[in-house]
Amino acid sequence: MTTSERSPPSPARLVCVGRLCEQKGQLLLLEAARRLRDQNRTFELVLAGDGEMRGVLEAFIDRYALADHVTITGWISSDEVRTQILAARALVLPSFAEGLPVVIMEAMALRRPVITTYIAGIPELVQSGEHGWLVPAGDVEALTAAMSECLEDNPSRIAALGAAARRRVLARHDIDTEVRKLIPLFET
């Protein structure tokens, strides 16, 4: 385990990893970023991914002069996803439709808290205030408030949320544990 896996970086950097599409909520995320910028918050937001909404998102960034705060990486490899998550204070995924996103499990395993929505299986894994923040899907005010709180929290609280997130995801989704459960089923 590297030092970067143990403690989050101190800069105010958030990352959203996923296909750039309506269901992932990146347009709502950019509106929250605009509000944070208008509140004179210091932050960097990285949208890691590509997709059909890239042009719309780039137009929003241009229209509201967010280029100093928001970057779109385009498609990146799984190693680069890991690097982006480790370089961030938290993962943000304001989705409208999901099952249980693997990227949330990846971020939690890397000791990063998450800011995400109360949809599908996410609340079964992420508990607000213990592993990050849960907000109602589509609620830009709640999303902005959660991002602001994450950016303001001291590094020790962010590290504690990240450590709890790692324990939670390993307790519920550790591959070795799950394989041990499946072996007897395959043997019968």
Disulfide bonds with the S-S distance in Angstrom:
none
